[in-house]
Amino acid sequence: MAVKNKTKQFAVIGLGRFGTSVARALYLLGYEVLAIDADEEQVQKFSEEVTHVVQADTTDENSLKALGIRNFDVVIVAIGENMQANVFTTLLLKDLGVKHIVAKARNELHGKMLEKIGADRVVYPERDMGQRVAHNLVSTNVLEYIELSPNLSIVEITAPKALVGQSLAEADLRAKYKVNVVAMKRGEQVTAPPQPNEKIAKGDILIIVGESQGVQKLEELE
C-alpha cells in the first residue's frame, strides 16, 4: 500500500483505461486520490485501488458539490467515450471554482473546446501514445517522446554511438539540430543541466528539448 505523506489531493473522473492508470499512479506516488465514475460496476472493480471511489453523475452540479470537488487541488476529467459528459463536466468544474482542471481530449477540435471552456491543461493520451510508439519504431534509441507543440518536442534518448566520447560542447547539438540537452542520466545519477564539458558515455540517457525537425534528425543517428 502507498504511504500517504503528500498533501496535494487529486480527483479523477472517469475510470476507463486512462483514468484508472492516472488514478493508480497518483495513489502509488503517495497522494490522496478520489476516483469517480457513473458506472457502479466500474466503481466496484476499482474499490481497493485508491483512497476513495464513488459512483456519481458528474454532469449533475449538486453531485459535484456533494463530493466537495472544489476542495481538490487537481481534478482530471478522464471521461472517454461520452464527449458530451466530458465537456459538460469540465464546464461545471470551472463554474464551481476548481483550482486546476486537466481534461482528456479525443481530437484537436475536442481539445480546443475544452480549452475554451476553461480546462487548464488538455491531454491527448491516444495521440501521444501513438507518437511514442512511432518514434520508438523509427529509432530504438528513443525511450520517451512528447510533442509540446507542433514545432517543439521533448525526447528521452539513449546516446547514439556517433556522440559517445564527445563532450556536449563538441557534439554542438544546438547548432547542428537546434536542440538543447536539459539533463543527462547516467545510471541513477541525473545532472540537470549538464555542463558543456560533460563527456557523453555509452549508455547515457539524454533529455533533449528542441525543434521537432531537429529532434527527428537526431533520432536517426546510429
N, C-alpha and C positions, 0 to 999 in steps of 0.2 A: 504493500500500500504506500502511496506517496505521502511524504511528510509535509503537512500544511504549514509552511513557515513564511509565506508571502502574502502581503496584504491586498494586492490588486484582485478584484473579483470579476469574473467573466460569466456571461450568459451566452449560450449557443442555441439558436432557434433553428430547428430542422435537423433530424437525426438520420439523414441519408449517409452515403459513404463519406462525403466531405465533412459534414457536421460531426459525425461520430469520431472521425480521425482528429479533427481540431480539438474537440472536447476532451478526448482521451489524452492527447499530447499535452494540453494545458494542465490537466489534472496531475499527470505524471511529473510535470515540472514543478509541482508544489502549489498550484493555485486553487482557489475555491472556484468551482465551476457548477453553474446551474444549466442543465440541459432540458430543452423544451421541445415537444413535438405534439402535433394534433392526433397522432395515431397511438392509441392505447397499447397495441401490441408492440410497437417500436419502443415505447417508453418502458414496458416491462422487460424487454430484451436488454436494455441499457441500464437497468436499475442499479446495478452494482459497480458501474464503471466510473462514475464521477461523484461529486459531493451530493448533489440533489438532482433528481429527474422528475419532471412533472408533465402531465398532459394538459395542454391548453390551446385554445384557438387564439393565435397572436394577431389575427385581424380584428379582434374584439378589444377595444380600448380598455374596457373595465377589467378584462382578464389580465392585461399587461399591468394595469395599476395594482391589481390584487397581488401580483408577483413582486411588486416593488422594483420593477425593471429599471427605473430611473436611478436606483442606488448602485447599479453595477457600473464599473469603470469602463468596460468594453462589452458591447453586445454584437455578436456575429450572427448575421442573417444568412443561414446556410440552406434555406428552402430552395429546392432544385426544380422539381417538375412544375409546380404551380407558380408561374411567373406573377400572376395577379396577387397571390398571397405574399410573395416575396416583396413586391413593390409596396403593397398596402401596409405590410408590417414595418418596412423601413420608414415609411411616411409617418406612421403612428409613433414610432420610437423617436423620430425627430421632434414631433409635436410635444411629446412627453418630456423632452429635455435630456435625453440620454447623452452622456458625455462624449462617447466615441462609438460610431457605428461602422462596422465592417460588413459589407454585403457581397454576396456571391452573385455574379452575373453569368448568363449563358452565352451572351454575344455582345458585340460592341454597342449596338443600339440599346439593349437592356442596360448595359453599364452606364451609358450616357444618361438614361432615365434615372437611374439610382443616384448618380452624381447631382442631377438637377434637383432632386427632392431632399438632398441633404446627407447622403452617405459620406462619411469622412474618408473611407477607403473602399474601393471596389476591387474584387479579386476575380480572376478567371481561371479556376482550377483545371478545367479540361484543356483550355488553350495552353496554359503554362506547362502542364504535363506533356502535352504533345510536343512543345518546343524542346523540352528537356530530352525527350526520347529521340527526337530528330537530331539534335546536336550530338548526342551520345553515339548515334549510329554513324554520323559523319566522322567523328573523332573519338576514339576510345579514351583519349586523354581527358575529355570533358566529364566532370563529376556533377556539376550543377550549372544550370543556365537560367537566368531570369531577365526578361525584357522589361526594362524600366520605362521605356517609351519607344516609339517606332525607330528612333535613331540611337538609343542608348541602352547598353546591356551590361550585366554583371555576370561573370563566369568564374567558376572554380575549376581549375585545370591542373592536371599533373604536368610538371615542367617538361616540355618537349626535349628530346635528345639534343636538338640543334642549339638549345640555350644552356645546357648543362656545362658548367665550368666558367661561364661568363658572369661578370658582375651585372647588376641591374643597369649600371651606367653604360657598360659595354654593350649590353643587349639593346639598349636605347629603344624600348618598345613604344615609348611616347612618339618618337619621331617616325618610326617605321610603320606603326599600326594605329597611332592615335588612341592608345590605351594607357592607363596608369595601373601599376601594381599597388594596391592599397594594403595588402597583407600577404605574408608568407607563412605557411605551416610546414614545420619540419618535425615529424613525429608528433609529440604532444605540445611542442612549443609553437606559439604563434607570435609573429612580430608584425606590429601594425603602428605606423607604416615602416617598412624596411628601409635601411639606409642604401644610398646609391652604390656603395662599395660592397654590398652584400652579395656573395657568390651564390649562384644558383646550383644546387646539388641534385643529384639523381634522386628522384622520389619526392622532391619538394612539391608542395601544392601552392599555386599562385592564385590569389583572388584579384581579379582584374576588372576594372570598370572602363568603359570607353565606347567609341562609336561602333555600332553593330557590324558595319562592314569590316572594320579593323579586327574586331573580335573574331569574325569568321575566318579571316586570313590567318590569324594566329592559331586557330583551331586546326588548320590544315598543315601546320608544321609537324614534321615527324620527330 
